[in-house]
Amino acid sequence: MAITIGPGISFGPGIEIGAAGGSPPVGDNVTGYAEMPPPVVAGTTLEDTTATVNSPTGFTINNDAKTGIAISALSASNQIFFATYGTGIKTVTWGAGSTVASSTINVVQNAGSTLGFFVQGQTGAATYNYPFTFS
């Protein structure tokens, strides 16, 4: 059965369409679950080998000294956005339900479809939910 969406219809937070789950990549500075292709793995995609993966909503970094995050499948529109974003100290706002609203990050890799960064100043386990909004 197909559903047709017409003018004036909008979706609020928490609405998902499709079978993949999680938040889709929105583009132009917002990354989602699909841009960290499953499986998100503690010790690879996430530097912290003790991290808890809460797919498809996000993950929890437990080790304050291992806050690296790799996003390896940026959407085409995000590749355009991040081409001028550069590296160094930036800010990211985390999705609803995160234990931290926003963080200072240090972007260390920014090339093509890959963005790598470290969350700065994390103290104690912190949950980071999708989508991530970069500024």
N, C-alpha and C positions, 0 to 999 in steps of 0.2 A: 504494500500500500504506500503510495507517495503522498507527501504533504506539500502543499504549495504555500509559500510564504509571500504575502503581498505587502504593499506599502503600509507603513505605520506599525508594523509588527517589530518588536524588539525582544531580545533575550537578556535576562539578568544574570548575575553571578551564579555559578553552580549549574548552569544549564549546559549539557553536553550533547553533541550531535555526532553520531557515528559510533563505530565499535571500538576505536582505539583507546578511548578514555583520556583523562588528563586534559590539560589546556593545549590547544593547537598553537603553533607558532603564529604570532600576529604580524610580526615584521616591523621594521623601522624603529627599533629599540626595545621591543618586547619579545622575550624568548619564552618558549614553552616546552612541555614534556617531549614533543616530537623532535626538538632540536638537540636533545640529549638522548640519542637513540637507545632504546632498551637493548640489552639490560644496562642500566646505570649500575656500576660496580664499585664497591668500596675498595680502595687501593689502586684504581685505574682512573675512571672518570672522576672519582672523588679521591683526593690524596689520602684521606683518613681511612686506614684499613679497618677501623672499628665503626665506621659510619653505618647508619641504618637507612636502608632504601625504603621509602614509603610510596612505591609506584602505585598509581600514576600521579600522585599529588605532590611529591617532593622527596626530601631526604633530611636526615638529622646528622650533623657533624658533631662527633663526641670529643675529639681531640683538638684542643685550642691551638696546638702547634702544627696541625695538618689541615689547613682550611682551603687547600687548592681545589678548584672546580674547573672542569674542562667541558665546554660546549662544542661538540665536534660536527654538528650538522646544521649550521645556521641557514635559515631560509634565504632565498635569493634577495628579497627586500632587506633582510638584516645584513647580508653581505655588503650591500650598497651602503647602509647606514654605518656599519662598523669600519668600512674602508677609510672613513675620515675621523673615526673615534680616537684612534691612536692607542697608546699604552700609558701606564702610570696610574696615578690616583684618580679614581672616579667614584660615583655613587650608584648603588642599585637599590631599588625598592622591591621587596619580596611579596609574593602573593598572599592572599587571605589565609589566615590560620598559621602563618609563620610566627615563631616566637620572637622574632626581631622584625620591626617594620621596615627599616632600611639600614644599609651598611656602607661604610667606606670600603672600597676594594682597590687592589693593586693589579691592574691588567698587565700581564707579562707576555702574553702571546695573543696576537691579533693578525691573522693571515687567512684570507680566503674564507673557508667555512668553519674555521676553528677560532674560538675565543677561550683563553685560559687566564684565570685570575685567582687571587687569594683574598679571602675575607679578612679585613683588618679588625683587631680589637675584640674578637670573640672571647667571651668568658663563660665557661660552662657549655654544656650541650645546647645546640641551637638547631631548630628546624627551619628549613628554607623551602617554601612551597612555590610552585609555579602559579602564574607566570612571573618572570623576572623583568623588571623595567629599568633600563639603563639610562642614566643622565650624566 
